[in-house]
């Protein structure tokens, strides 16, 4: 995706800071026209106790330069040389910064130096992130999903994606994006007439005028969201743990699917998803491991009180179906390798709370025509189809006395608190647990959904559009995120479901169980 100088100035990309003392004033003047810019700000993520990923994108081929310090004045800052950025990665750069043990908050600033002129260095863009603690302390994080979906893009006259600003005001330590980070299958129109007669006016780029099929079109989906100043400010100060779901590729896709959609010239969903995955990995601050460079499921210990397990409910699934098979490959959802990884991680975890970040809910029925898109199959009896994997997992968690497991998810475009209990369930071989749902961040609002009784879910709270209304725009206020607060002393976990203004809708206080 190309950015003109006019667009760059519109985005306010001057950076607001001076170049380093290594450049003289005449050098700056001579190189001014050749200096790179950072059109989409900076991001951090995948933080461990002593390292984190940094991300930025330049507008021309150049080299990433990073300063990092334990103070906002950058006294004693380390100077790091990052990678060269070239069109092969859409000019994106990621740097795995190590040696951060002992820091509470890391402050960083990123510049890019032109490859053809060492004097041509961009203005710096500044960011920060908080590192996981080594001792017990209070922790706050937020989660949600679903950004720029159902035709609702950036309306600058309405403040853009304002739910990101609401999350930012909560000053979280980190953010879990629960998937549908973009809507590659959701083209935008320049204007949409609302039910009240007003007009929603989308900022539209060439890549957002059609469904994404080429690698460059998928890249443009991620670049589009970063045009919003709320998103850029949030990303600069709150590290992200990102996962994906279906809309990064196309609605309800599964490996091997051949699309029956006239909007697409490329019908092979697996090929489209390969391009989507590459764009996702280029544009997210996600650490790629040499032994599994495209893997999205991973885990993060955040101090002694908390560990987060990020699932991938898209890559390994079998085809969507009636979801009532009694066994075999057709029941695959997480896949045996990921299930083993998850159970082994839960078993080994020393954290008080184990948070499973799932991109789809367990008990909500999510339909794909006559088939089913998620886990539940609306049968309500013993586990069939994809429910069988979840039953095995829940049984193992109970049998091995793995305590304090909480599920967080998005996907269904409303917010809810669900309690699961064997007393209400058809399948009874598990311990009670909570699942909290929140979203969308900036997309159409739907719901509420239908619950399947296999695992005994109960709606403790939910907020969705009034009956008969759906795909409500962000301006209606039905945008949601969740907030989790861990008390460092008592280890009480408080989950608060919040609306787009940052107002609390429901609070659930969870006391830790002790062995």
ChimeraX attribute file (.defattr): number of C-alpha atoms within 10 A of each C-alpha:
attribute: neighborCount
match mode: 1-to-1
recipient: residues
	/A:1	17
	/A:2	11
	/A:3	12
	/A:4	10
	/A:5	13
	/A:6	8
	/A:7	13
	/A:8	17
	/A:9	13
	/A:10	10
	/A:11	16
	/A:12	11
	/A:13	19
	/A:14	16
	/A:15	17
	/A:16	11
	/A:17	11
	/A:18	10
	/A:19	15
	/A:20	10
	/A:21	7
	/A:22	8
	/A:23	13
	/A:24	11
	/A:25	10
	/A:26	10
	/A:27	14
	/A:28	17
	/A:29	12
	/A:30	12
	/A:31	17
	/A:32	14
	/A:33	9
	/A:34	18
	/A:35	21
	/A:36	24
	/A:37	28
	/A:38	23
	/A:39	26
	/A:40	26
	/A:41	26
	/A:42	26
	/A:43	27
	/A:44	29
	/A:45	27
	/A:46	22
	/A:47	27
	/A:48	20
	/A:49	21
	/A:50	15
	/A:51	19
	/A:52	24
	/A:53	22
	/A:54	30
	/A:55	24
	/A:56	26
	/A:57	29
	/A:58	26
	/A:59	24
	/A:60	23
	/A:61	20
	/A:62	28
	/A:63	23
	/A:64	26
	/A:65	20
	/A:66	22
	/A:67	18
	/A:68	23
	/A:69	20
	/A:70	19
	/A:71	16
	/A:72	16
	/A:73	9
	/A:74	15
	/A:75	10
	/A:76	11
	/A:77	17
	/A:78	12
	/A:79	13
	/A:80	14
	/A:81	13
	/A:82	19
	/A:83	15
	/A:84	20
	/A:85	24
	/A:86	16
	/A:87	11
	/A:88	7
	/A:89	16
	/A:90	22
	/A:91	20
	/A:92	25
	/A:93	25
	/A:94	24
	/A:95	20
	/A:96	18
	/A:97	16
	/A:98	13
	/A:99	10
	/A:100	18
	/A:101	14
	/A:102	13
	/A:103	19
	/A:104	16
	/A:105	17
	/A:106	19
	/A:107	21
	/A:108	26
	/A:109	23
	/A:110	25
	/A:111	27
	/A:112	32
	/A:113	24
	/A:114	24
	/A:115	16
	/A:116	10
	/A:117	12
	/A:118	14
	/A:119	21
	/A:120	23
	/A:121	27
	/A:122	28
	/A:123	23
	/A:124	25
	/A:125	23
	/A:126	22
	/A:127	24
	/A:128	24
	/A:129	24
	/A:130	22
	/A:131	25
	/A:132	27
	/A:133	21
	/A:134	15
	/A:135	10
	/A:136	18
	/A:137	17
	/A:138	17
	/A:139	21
	/A:140	19
	/A:141	21
	/A:142	26
	/A:143	28
	/A:144	33
	/A:145	30
	/A:146	29
	/A:147	23
	/A:148	26
	/A:149	25
	/A:150	19
	/A:151	22
	/A:152	28
	/A:153	31
	/A:154	23
	/A:155	20
	/A:156	14
	/A:157	9
	/A:158	12
	/A:159	13
	/A:160	22
	/A:161	25
	/A:162	22
	/A:163	25
	/A:164	24
	/A:165	20
	/A:166	20
	/A:167	28
	/A:168	20
	/A:169	12
	/A:170	13
	/A:171	14
	/A:172	20
	/A:173	20
	/A:174	26
	/A:175	23
	/A:176	22
	/A:177	25
	/A:178	30
	/A:179	26
	/A:180	28
	/A:181	26
	/A:182	27
	/A:183	29
	/A:184	28
	/A:185	24
	/A:186	22
	/A:187	23
	/A:188	26
	/A:189	17
	/A:190	17
	/A:191	16
	/A:192	16
	/A:193	10
	/A:194	12
	/A:195	9
	/A:196	6
	/A:197	8
	/A:198	9
	/A:199	13
	/A:200	23
	/A:201	19
	/A:202	19
	/A:203	19
	/A:204	17
	/A:205	16
	/A:206	13
	/A:207	23
	/A:208	23
	/A:209	14
	/A:210	17
	/A:211	21
	/A:212	28
	/A:213	25
	/A:214	15
	/A:215	17
	/A:216	15
	/A:217	22
	/A:218	29
	/A:219	24
	/A:220	23
	/A:221	30
	/A:222	22
	/A:223	21
	/A:224	21
	/A:225	22
	/A:226	20
	/A:227	20
	/A:228	22
	/A:229	21
	/A:230	20
	/A:231	20
	/A:232	19
	/A:233	18
	/A:234	22
	/A:235	26
	/A:236	22
	/A:237	22
	/A:238	24
	/A:239	28
	/A:240	27
	/A:241	25
	/A:242	25
	/A:243	25
	/A:244	28
	/A:245	27
	/A:246	24
	/A:247	23
	/A:248	26
	/A:249	29
	/A:250	22
	/A:251	16
	/A:252	18
	/A:253	25
	/A:254	21
	/A:255	17
	/A:256	12
	/A:257	16
	/A:258	13
	/A:259	15
	/A:260	9
	/A:261	9
	/A:262	8
	/A:263	13
	/A:264	14
	/A:265	10
	/A:266	15
	/A:267	16
	/A:268	16
	/A:269	19
	/A:270	17
	/A:271	17
	/A:272	20
	/A:273	25
	/A:274	14
	/A:275	21
	/A:276	28
	/A:277	22
	/A:278	15
	/A:279	24
	/A:280	26
	/A:281	19
	/A:282	21
	/A:283	24
	/A:284	25
	/A:285	27
	/A:286	26
	/A:287	22
	/A:288	15
	/A:289	10
	/A:290	8
	/A:291	7
	/A:292	8
	/A:293	10
	/A:294	15
	/A:295	16
	/A:296	23
	/A:297	19
	/A:298	19
	/A:299	21
	/A:300	17
	/A:301	19
	/A:302	21
	/A:303	22
	/A:304	19
	/A:305	25
	/A:306	22
	/A:307	22
	/A:308	21
	/A:309	20
	/A:310	25
	/A:311	23
	/A:312	25
	/A:313	23
	/A:314	21
	/A:315	21
	/A:316	16
	/A:317	20
	/A:318	19
	/A:319	21
	/A:320	24
	/A:321	19
	/A:322	17
	/A:323	23
	/A:324	19
	/A:325	16
	/A:326	12
	/A:327	13
	/A:328	8
	/A:329	13
	/A:330	17
	/A:331	24
	/A:332	18
	/A:333	26
	/A:334	21
	/A:335	18
	/A:336	12
	/A:337	9
	/A:338	17
	/A:339	17
	/A:340	13
	/A:341	15
	/A:342	21
	/A:343	17
	/A:344	11
	/A:345	16
	/A:346	24
	/A:347	15
	/A:348	10
	/A:349	16
	/A:350	15
	/A:351	18
	/A:352	21
	/A:353	24
	/A:354	22
	/A:355	21
	/A:356	20
	/A:357	28
	/A:358	25
	/A:359	28
	/A:360	24
	/A:361	22
	/A:362	24
	/A:363	26
	/A:364	21
	/A:365	20
	/A:366	23
	/A:367	17
	/A:368	15
	/A:369	10
	/A:370	9
	/A:371	14
	/A:372	21
	/A:373	24
	/A:374	26
	/A:375	27
	/A:376	29
	/A:377	28
	/A:378	20
	/A:379	14
	/A:380	18
	/A:381	14
	/A:382	15
	/A:383	25
	/A:384	22
	/A:385	23
	/A:386	31
	/A:387	25
	/A:388	20
	/A:389	21
	/A:390	19
	/A:391	20
	/A:392	14
	/A:393	17
	/A:394	20
	/A:395	17
	/A:396	17
	/A:397	19
	/A:398	14
	/A:399	12
	/A:400	11
	/A:401	12
	/A:402	21
	/A:403	20
	/A:404	20
	/A:405	19
	/A:406	17
	/A:407	19
	/A:408	23
	/A:409	27
	/A:410	31
	/A:411	25
	/A:412	24
	/A:413	29
	/A:414	26
	/A:415	33
	/A:416	26
	/A:417	23
	/A:418	24
	/A:419	16
	/A:420	22
	/A:421	20
	/A:422	17
	/A:423	14
	/A:424	14
	/A:425	20
	/A:426	17
	/A:427	19
	/A:428	18
	/A:429	18
	/A:430	21
	/A:431	19
	/A:432	18
	/A:433	17
	/A:434	18
	/A:435	23
	/A:436	22
	/A:437	30
	/A:438	31
	/A:439	33
	/A:440	31
	/A:441	32
	/A:442	29
	/A:443	26
	/A:444	25
	/A:445	29
	/A:446	23
	/A:447	19
	/A:448	19
	/A:449	16
	/A:450	12
	/A:451	21
	/A:452	22
	/A:453	23
	/A:454	26
	/A:455	31
	/A:456	21
	/A:457	25
	/A:458	18
	/A:459	12
	/A:460	11
	/A:461	16
	/A:462	19
	/A:463	20
	/A:464	20
	/A:465	18
	/A:466	11
	/A:467	9
	/A:468	7
	/A:469	11
	/A:470	15
	/A:471	17
	/A:472	21
	/A:473	22
	/A:474	26
	/A:475	16
	/A:476	11
	/A:477	14
	/A:478	26
	/A:479	30
	/A:480	34
	/A:481	27
	/A:482	30
	/A:483	22
	/A:484	19
	/A:485	18
	/A:486	21
	/A:487	16
	/A:488	16
	/A:489	10
	/A:490	12
	/A:491	22
	/A:492	19
	/A:493	24
	/A:494	16
	/A:495	21
	/A:496	21
	/A:497	28
	/A:498	23
	/A:499	26
	/A:500	25
	/A:501	17
	/A:502	20
	/A:503	12
	/A:504	14
	/A:505	16
	/A:506	18
	/A:507	16
	/A:508	16
	/A:509	12
	/A:510	15
	/A:511	12
	/A:512	15
	/A:513	12
	/A:514	7
	/A:515	6
